[in-house]
Amino acid sequence: MTTKLTTNPLGQETTATVMTAKDLKAAIKYRACLTTMVRFQARHRVRDNIRAQGHKISQYSAKDIAQLVEDYLAVPEQREAIVENVKPWVNDFLFKKR
């Protein structure tokens, strides 16, 4: 991956990141894995919150739980806490020596 500083026709300096196909594929894979695990963890936290309130998961539709997960992840502190929690796992999963 390289970053190039270029000048556009208007004379403004811009930067562009150039990635090889292999680097791009790895970046996409990493982001997809991270996103999946963040949503997975958020879903478990939402379910734990439902149980803590004395409700049963079966009383909620999948659509309702998905909306609660979106609401949970909309809070930056909660989202960042989950991301920091799952990053080591994702790194280990994707980049471990086989």
Secondary structure as the mmCIF struct_conf table of DSSP 4:
data_model
#
loop_
_struct_conf.conf_type_id
_struct_conf.id
_struct_conf.beg_label_comp_id
_struct_conf.beg_label_asym_id
_struct_conf.beg_label_seq_id
_struct_conf.end_label_comp_id
_struct_conf.end_label_asym_id
_struct_conf.end_label_seq_id
STRN STRN1 THR A 2 THR A 7
TURN_TY1_P TURN_TY1_P1 PRO A 9 LEU A 10
BEND BEND1 GLY A 11 GLY A 11
STRN STRN2 GLU A 13 VAL A 18
HELX_RH_AL_P HELX_RH_AL_P1 ALA A 21 ALA A 52
TURN_TY1_P TURN_TY1_P2 GLN A 53 GLY A 54
HELX_RH_3T_P HELX_RH_3T_P1 ILE A 57 GLN A 59
BEND BEND2 TYR A 60 TYR A 60
HELX_RH_AL_P HELX_RH_AL_P2 ALA A 62 LEU A 73
TURN_TY1_P TURN_TY1_P3 ALA A 74 ALA A 74
BEND BEND3 VAL A 75 VAL A 75
HELX_RH_AL_P HELX_RH_AL_P3 PRO A 76 PHE A 95
#
